[in-house]
């Protein structure tokens, strides 16, 4: 008999498994994919560490979380400084004085603020949708060139039909600073994320390539408690209908050149280009290999046959999730966790914090 059955081999369950095994608990991990690591999974090709499911850049302002991950791997000092490309025009991200200077030819923060104020003065306040929020934040020029097309591709909806809080994650500053994040601790684990998962799951038993929901009765009989990190609506057989997600398709190429775009992440904000960004993996670890590997990310409408990536947290979906949450609270033997189990967006640091919190509740102090 296992103490815990962990459904899904991503970061939440890896963190919990690591803490549980340190306390002598016996864990079985059931994973539908053929590898551990969830969306953080990395592999090596041509000496390059490839992020299979898109860029994963670890960052946090919490020194405790930073120390926690550094016990598992050595991190480099990679700083995310992406670029945006619109119809051949190149802009720095996040929105900063380099962006404003290229967009308007300004050289001082006051000049930039004056233009933004002029372009946003007629926006409804408080903003009723993402379009109004974005224009109120950065003006119409930046909205039209760098936000609208990218966002509508990403979410499959017009900006007028998206809630304003989606844009709250986009940083804005009036300095010449291309560091996308303000967190003081940032980096990529040297050698990729997969070695971290190998350490975290080292003392757990793992069944790969298994759809837990098909064999639920078998697995639930052999564990005292389940931690389910899949989609909460699937666990309850979609009895209240499907929660909505956005999905992604990744197209990865090996190129016989040493440098394709000169940066790890390039966003393509023109609505006529079907992908949202290109990732050049070698730049995450400052590689100098003779070849390079790139990945294009294509947003997709989600259905149950493909992977869900981003919860669509609009009013209708949040109300539906609340109904599933009420069901979940009646199941004392099952804990629903992570981005899919809790139907919310989690960064990696958020996932670790949440898993450590559950560990303390379930297992005692770390």
SULNORNOR-V729193 format. One record per pair of residues at least 6 apart in sequence whose ideal C-beta (glycine too) atoms are under 7 Angstrom apart, sorted by the first residue. I is the first residue (numbers start at 1). J is the second residue. If there is no record, write none. Layout:
I_J, I_J
//
This chain:
1_222, 1_224, 2_26, 2_27, 2_28, 2_222, 2_223, 3_20, 3_25, 3_26, 3_27, 3_224, 4_20, 4_25, 4_27, 4_223, 4_225, 4_227, 5_28, 5_30, 5_219, 5_220, 5_223, 5_226, 6_13, 6_16, 6_17, 6_27, 6_28, 6_29, 6_227, 7_30, 7_212, 7_226, 7_227, 7_228, 7_229, 7_230, 8_31, 8_38, 8_229, 8_230, 8_338, 9_29, 9_31, 9_36, 9_37, 9_38, 9_201, 9_206, 10_38, 10_39, 10_40, 10_229, 10_338, 11_38, 11_40, 11_348, 11_351, 11_352, 12_229, 12_337, 12_338, 12_351, 12_354, 12_355, 13_29, 13_227, 13_229, 14_197, 14_200, 14_201, 15_200, 15_352, 15_355, 15_356, 16_227, 16_355, 16_358, 16_359, 17_27, 17_29, 17_200, 17_201, 17_204, 18_200, 19_359, 19_363, 19_366, 20_27, 20_363, 21_27, 21_203, 21_204, 23_363, 27_204, 28_204, 28_205, 28_223, 29_201, 29_204, 29_205, 29_206, 29_207, 30_207, 30_210, 30_212, 30_219, 31_206, 31_208, 31_210, 32_210, 32_211, 34_208, 34_209, 35_41, 35_208, 36_197, 36_201, 36_206, 37_193, 37_194, 37_197, 39_53, 40_56, 40_193, 41_52, 41_53, 41_193, 41_194, 42_49, 42_50, 42_51, 42_52, 42_192, 42_193, 42_194, 43_50, 43_52, 43_194, 45_254, 45_293, 46_254, 46_289, 46_291, 46_293, 47_289, 48_281, 48_282, 48_287, 48_289, 48_293, 49_191, 49_192, 49_281, 49_284, 49_285, 50_252, 50_281, 50_293, 51_279, 51_281, 53_250, 54_248, 54_250, 54_279, 54_297, 55_264, 55_265, 55_279, 56_193, 56_348, 57_78, 57_80, 57_186, 57_188, 58_69, 58_75, 58_186, 58_187, 58_188, 58_348, 59_181, 59_183, 59_185, 59_186, 59_349, 60_66, 60_183, 60_185, 60_349, 61_183, 61_184, 62_349, 65_349, 65_352, 65_353, 66_185, 68_352, 72_196, 72_199, 72_200, 73_189, 73_190, 73_195, 73_196, 74_190, 75_187, 75_188, 75_189, 75_190, 76_187, 76_188, 76_190, 76_285, 77_187, 78_186, 78_187, 78_188, 78_284, 79_179, 79_186, 80_180, 80_181, 80_265, 81_178, 81_179, 81_180, 82_93, 82_180, 82_263, 82_265, 82_266, 82_267, 83_90, 83_91, 83_92, 83_93, 83_263, 83_266, 84_91, 84_93, 84_146, 84_267, 84_269, 85_266, 85_267, 85_268, 85_269, 86_145, 86_146, 86_269, 86_270, 87_270, 91_99, 91_102, 91_103, 91_146, 92_98, 92_99, 92_178, 93_180, 93_267, 94_170, 94_171, 94_172, 94_173, 94_180, 95_138, 95_142, 95_172, 96_173, 96_175, 96_176, 96_177, 96_178, 97_109, 97_112, 97_174, 97_175, 97_176, 98_176, 98_178, 100_106, 100_112, 101_107, 103_141, 103_142, 104_115, 106_112, 106_115, 109_174, 112_174, 113_174, 115_139, 116_138, 116_139, 119_135, 119_139, 119_140, 119_141, 120_135, 120_136, 120_139, 123_132, 123_135, 123_136, 124_132, 125_136, 127_133, 127_136, 127_164, 129_159, 129_160, 129_161, 129_162, 129_163, 129_164, 130_151, 130_159, 130_162, 130_163, 130_164, 130_166, 130_167, 131_159, 131_160, 132_164, 133_164, 133_167, 134_143, 134_147, 134_159, 134_167, 135_143, 137_167, 137_172, 138_172, 145_269, 146_269, 148_159, 149_269, 149_270, 149_271, 150_267, 150_269, 150_276, 151_159, 152_158, 152_159, 152_271, 153_271, 153_276, 153_299, 154_246, 154_276, 154_299, 155_162, 155_246, 156_246, 156_299, 156_301, 163_314, 171_180, 171_182, 188_284, 188_285, 189_196, 190_285, 212_219, 213_234, 220_226, 225_333, 225_335, 226_333, 226_334, 227_335, 227_337, 228_235, 228_334, 228_335, 228_336, 228_337, 228_341, 229_337, 229_338, 229_340, 229_341, 230_340, 230_341, 231_243, 231_308, 231_340, 232_324, 232_328, 232_336, 232_340, 232_341, 232_343, 233_242, 233_243, 233_324, 236_324, 236_327, 240_320, 240_323, 240_324, 241_320, 243_311, 243_317, 243_320, 243_321, 243_343, 244_302, 244_312, 244_317, 245_302, 245_308, 245_309, 245_310, 245_311, 245_312, 246_299, 246_302, 246_309, 246_310, 246_312, 247_300, 247_302, 247_306, 247_307, 247_308, 247_309, 248_297, 248_298, 248_299, 248_300, 248_309, 249_298, 249_300, 250_295, 250_297, 251_295, 251_296, 251_298, 252_293, 252_295, 253_293, 253_294, 254_291, 254_293, 255_291, 255_292, 255_294, 256_291, 257_292, 258_290, 258_291, 258_292, 259_292, 260_280, 260_292, 260_294, 261_278, 261_280, 263_280, 263_283, 264_279, 264_280, 264_283, 264_284, 265_277, 265_279, 266_277, 266_278, 267_276, 267_277, 268_275, 268_276, 268_277, 274_298, 275_296, 275_297, 275_298, 276_297, 276_299, 277_297, 278_294, 278_295, 278_296, 279_294, 279_295, 280_292, 280_294, 281_293, 282_289, 282_292, 282_293, 300_306, 302_308, 308_340, 310_345, 311_343, 311_344, 311_345, 313_344, 321_343, 328_336, 335_358, 336_342, 337_354, 337_358, 338_346, 338_351, 339_345, 339_346, 346_354, 356_366, 359_366, 360_366
//
